[in-house]
Amino acid sequence: MKCGVCKAEMEETTVTYTEDIGQGVIVIRYVPARVCTECGNTWYSGTVAAQLEKMIDFFAASTGSEVSVINYAKSVA
């Protein structure tokens, strides 16, 4: 797959996704993604993006802590 920004190659890897939700920060580790080898642009599949949205909604509503760290692989299993 080619990068939509710079047209370089994308490589499949895992990344750490962070989301500032106002009252805190959610950190999701080991998220499957494609990352451009040149510019670093990150692309998530539709399935992964939908799962990230669900995880953020769930933890934003249920956590009282300022920072939550979640393992993606363990959360979707």
Contact map, one row per residue, 1 for C-alpha under 8 A:
11100000110000000000000000000000000000000000000000000000000000000000000000000
11110011110000000000000000000000000100000000000000000000000000000000000000000
11111111110000000000000000000000000100001000000000000000000000000000000000000
01111110000000000000000000000000000000000000000000000000000000000000000000000
00111110000000000000000000000000000000101000000000000000000000000000000000000
00111111000000000000000000000000000001100000000000000000000000000000000000000
01111111100000000000000000000000000000000000000000000000000000000000000000000
01100111110000000000000000000000000111000000000000000000000000000000000000000
11100011111000000000000000000000000111000000000000000000000000000000000000000
11100001111100000000000000000000011110000000000000000000000000000000000000000
00000000111110000000000000000000011110000000000000000000000000000000000000000
00000000011111000000000000000001111000000000000000000000000000000000000000000
00000000001111100000000000000001111000000000000000000000000000000000000000000
00000000000111110000000000001111110000000000000000000000000000000000000000000
00000000000011111000000000001111100000000000000000000000000000000000000000000
00000000000001111100000000111110000000000000000000000000000000000000000000000
00000000000000111110000000111010000000000000000000000000000000000000000000000
00000000000000011111000011110000000000000000000000000000000000000000000000000
00000000000000001111100011100000000000000000000000000001000000000000000000000
00000000000000000111111111000000000000000000000000000000000000000000000000000
00000000000000000011111111000000000000000000000000000000000100000000000000000
00000000000000000001111110000000000000000000000000000000000000000000000000000
00000000000000000001111110000000000000000000000000000000000000000100000000000
00000000000000000001111111000000000000000000000000000000000000001111000000000
00000000000000000111111111100000000000000000000000000000000000000111000000000
00000000000000000111100111110000000000000000000000000001001100000011110000000
00000000000000011110000011111000000000000000000000000000000000000011110000000
00000000000000011100000001111110000000000000000000000000000000000000111100000
00000000000001111000000000111110000000000000000000000000000000000000111100000
00000000000001110000000000011111000000000000000000000000000000000000001110000
00000000000001111000000000011111100000000000000100000000000000000000000110000
00000000000111100000000000000111110000000001000100000000000000000000000000000
00000000000111100000000000000011111000000111100000000000000000000000000000000
00000000011111000000000000000001111100000111000000000000000000000000000000000
00000000011110000000000000000000111110011110000000000000000000000000000000000
01100001111000000000000000000000011111111100000000000000000000000000000000000
00000001111000000000000000000000001111110000000000000000000000000000000000000
00000101100000000000000000000000000111110000000000000000000000000000000000000
00001100000000000000000000000000000111111000000000000000000000000000000000000
00000000000000000000000000000000001111111100000000000000000000000000000000000
00101000000000000000000000000000001100111110000000000000000000000000000000000
00000000000000000000000000000000111100011111000000000000000000000000000000000
00000000000000000000000000000000111000001111100000000000000000000000000000000
00000000000000000000000000000001110000000111111110000000000000000000000000000
00000000000000000000000000000000100000000011111110000000000000000000000000000
00000000000000000000000000000000000000000001111111000000000000000000000000000
00000000000000000000000000000000000000000001111111100000000000000000000000000
00000000000000000000000000000011000000000001111111110000000000000000000000000
00000000000000000000000000000000000000000001111111111000000000000000000000000
00000000000000000000000000000000000000000000011111111100000000000000000000000
00000000000000000000000000000000000000000000001111111110000000000000000000010
00000000000000000000000000000000000000000000000111111111000000000000000000000
00000000000000000000000000000000000000000000000011111111100000000000000000000
00000000000000000000000000000000000000000000000001111111110000000000000000000
00000000000000000000000000000000000000000000000000111111111000000000000000000
00000000000000000010000001000000000000000000000000011111111100000000000000000
00000000000000000000000000000000000000000000000000001111111110000000000000000
00000000000000000000000000000000000000000000000000000111111111000000000000000
00000000000000000000000001000000000000000000000000000011111111100001000000000
00000000000000000000100001000000000000000000000000000001111111100000000000000
00000000000000000000000000000000000000000000000000000000111111100000000000000
00000000000000000000000000000000000000000000000000000000011111110000000000000
00000000000000000000000000000000000000000000000000000000001111111001000000000
00000000000000000000000000000000000000000000000000000000000001111100000000000
00000000000000000000000100000000000000000000000000000000000000111111000000000
00000000000000000000001110000000000000000000000000000000000000011111000000000
00000000000000000000000111100000000000000000000000000000000000001111100000000
00000000000000000000000111100000000000000000000000000000001000101111110000000
00000000000000000000000001111000000000000000000000000000000000000011111000000
00000000000000000000000001111000000000000000000000000000000000000001111100100
00000000000000000000000000011100000000000000000000000000000000000000111111100
00000000000000000000000000011110000000000000000000000000000000000000011111110
00000000000000000000000000000110000000000000000000000000000000000000001111111
00000000000000000000000000000000000000000000000000000000000000000000001111111
00000000000000000000000000000000000000000000000000000000000000000000011111111
00000000000000000000000000000000000000000000000000100000000000000000000111111
00000000000000000000000000000000000000000000000000000000000000000000000011111
